[in-house]
């Protein structure tokens, strides 16, 4: 998933063959220019979602409000499969690419 936009080309380069990139914004703020030929050759796909129109849907505000209330009460639980230190980021990525995980794989930055 790429919310930055200006990193689209690098994000596509990080995908495996037949991977899918979900493009959800342009937080980078600049003109977006990408070469789609490598993605085509790798049978990759790009799915764009514009959140502005999603927020116009009738139940969107109600759903967001409910989720924020649950989060504030500590009732939303994120399942973490495994945690890795930043120094083991390559191992974390390899582990997540096994497609046999149950929950999130978290990379922990070093303490300052």
N, C-alpha and C positions, 0 to 999 in steps of 0.2 A: 504494500500500500504506500502510495506516495502523496502526501499532502503538500509538498513543497513546490512541485512543478518544475523548477529550474534543475532538479535532479533527475528528471524523467529518463534521460539517456543513460545515466549511470544505473538507475533502477532497472531499466530493461537489460542492461549488461549483466546485472546480478541474477537475473532469472535463469532457471534451468530450461532445457528444451521443453516446449509446450507449456511453459509457465504463463501465469496471468498476472498482469499488473493492474491494480485498482488505483486510478488517478482521481483524487478527491478534492484537489484544490491547487491554488497557485500562491501559497504563502511566501514564496520567493519573490513574487511581485514583478518579475520581468517578463519580457516577451518569450513565449514558449516555441522553441524550434527543436524538433527531433528528427533523426533519420530513422524511418520505419522499416527500411530494407532489411537490416539485421534481424529485427523482430519477425518479419515475414519469413525469412529463411529458417528461423528457429521454431516456426509454428507457435509463436507467442501471441498472446492477445492483450489488448489494453481495454479496460472497462472504465469509462468516465462516469462519475456521479457528481452532479452539482447539488450541493446541500441546500442551496437557496430554495429550489423548487420542492425539495423533500419537506422542508419546514412549512410549506404551504398546505400540506395534506391535513385533513380535518383532525386526526387524532395525534398528530406529531407533538403539539405543545402539551397535551395531556400525558402522553407517554414520557416525554422528557421530564415533566414535573414529577411524575411518579418515580422515575429512576433516581432523580436527585434526592427525593425524600428518603428512598430506601438506602441510598449511599450515605446520607447524613446520619441515618440510624444504624449504620454498620450492618445492614441486612443484605448487601450484595457481596457475595463471596467469589473471589477469583481463584480458580484452581491452578496451583502452580505445580507443574510436573517435576521440575528440577531447576536449581539455581547454580550459576557458574560465576567465578570471579572474572573481571574484565581480562585478566591475563590469559584466561582459557576461552576467549571469545571464539576462536576457530573450532575448538572442541564443542562449544555450545551450538554453533551453526551446524556442524556435522551431525550432532545429536538430533537437532530439530529436523534435519533433512531426511532422517530415517523414516519419517511419517508414521512413527509408532509411539507418539507421545499422547499423554492424556493431560491436557492443561497447557499452561504457558511455560515457556522456557525463559528464564530471567537471567540477564547479565548484570552483575552488581559492580558498579564503579568503585575504585579504591576510596577509602575514607580520607578526607583532607586533613 
